[in-house]
């Protein structure tokens, strides 16, 4: 997953050497692009449970946990652990 000034892009690669990429419009409060590796299934589990048009991803460093929240419901918090590339 990559995060830039105006978009988030998610790249999925399977063991069968297939790839899929999606780009999502976003706003970003950071200064530089970030690249984070995480289990796509865990990320999709979280996103499938959020009933909101907007989500908030919060992270500090590439190997620190990613906090995901629904923008309108701060009671729901999901943590995704990244892994080394």
Helices and strands as residue ranges (DSSP letters): E 2-3, E 7-13, E 19-25, E 34-35, H 40-49, E 55-58, E 66-70, E 73-80
